[in-house]
């Protein structure tokens, strides 16, 4: 039963999990799916059932979209002043902070990540919501245009219904990144969380209701990607669509939106590189990069999974990496010693282990072998050990996204060689450069093809700094920056001849 998998301080979580089948949230109310079908979400740290969730079909998704359209027309949400909308959104941020402990435990249970990491995710949701709420108050929605013999301006309006499909690795944080600018701009939303990790989003619906946000402004439909996800991505009643996930599914979403002529934002995968020059502090750099690649058990699209190390420090770097990875504490989410939890599912565990096997069959050196991990008392959990591979840049593990704690080490000599190796990738999300020579670090960072570049750090997310991808890593604009607010506002030109 769910109650056996939570700590003694989690009575609120226990009550939530034991409510029975978790219902869809449409029009301000909770309801079963039309056909009454359900699915189960598992605790990846124990392999046991956490909760049963209603499985939305196409008719449920259609109801959610039509309800959001009615709310856009009739609720008054788009017509509110930005200050008035801000009252509701700040109230929601307050409620998220008030329920931070409960939300973090739900997120840890559902995803498997250690509690401190989940807590940071919840805090980031509130910060993102506040950032876009405050930004919406201060931007200009009418911009004069200086042209000869005409009075002209651009005005900006919310689009309407925005659909969102979110992945399982950062379910609550990414909901915040997605819906915050959409809601702050005055749109209504329909959210389809990942079937592996829907619980924190469902708990959020309680807070949306408590915050007094008008019914129908926020709607949540849980279900499988092949049914509920496809129904949302192909729905002609949307005004905008946002998908976060794999490039393979992203293509399908983009095709559907193209047929419906609906603008789409895609946040996709990555194969991030860290270029490490020979003037760095080896121990500190290894510590940061090992922490980055084991964060959320490597299930982070922008993390550094290709480490390009200057040949003069290569052996020292490899030995330090071997020592650091061996010290990673693998365990259950509520163990204070845990640094890395399980991957999210048996499917993901099989994927990671499969890549380790394929990589070594293609000649990769197993610097740290990895493999299955055993956690006392949790024999059915989806645990893997961190692994480190090295070898040819043509190896499958050097080219494809594994989505696990598996960096691949490459050796380079010249700056130009490192740039060429990084830019071979078909992805383009995030890279980092490590050097005390800031002129060189900036020069190389600007030469790497990606939406984001970091210097002497990795996985840096700052509200106000755009984050997005190019090539296989995404299109349609990024997140976190001020431009994202304008992505959810349509432009209209008004012209009067003089």
ABEGO torsion letter per residue (X at the ends): XAAAABBAAAAAAAAAAAAEBBBBBBGGBBBBBAAGBBBBBBBAAAGBBABBBBBBBAAAAAAAAAAAAAAAAAAGAAABBAAAAAAAAAAAAAAAAAAAAAAAAAAAAAAGBBAAAAAAAAAAAAAAAAAAAAAAAABBABBBBBBBGBBBBBBBBBAEBBBBBBBAABAAAAAAAAAAAAAAAGBBBBBBBBAABAAAAAAAAAAAAAAGBBBGABBBBBEBAAAAAAAAAABAABABBBBBEBAAAAAAAAAAAAAAGBBBBBBBBBBBBBBBBAABBAAAAAAAAAAAAABGGGBBAABBABBBBBAAAAAAAAAAAAAAAAABBBBBAABAABABBBBABAAAAAAAAAAAAAAAAAGBBBABAEEBBBBBGBAABBBBBBBBBBEBAABAAAABBAGBBBBBBBBBABAAAAAAAAAABABBABBBBBBABAAAAAAAAAABBBABBBBGBBGBBBBGBBBBBBEAAEBGEBBGBAAAAAAABBBBBBBBBX
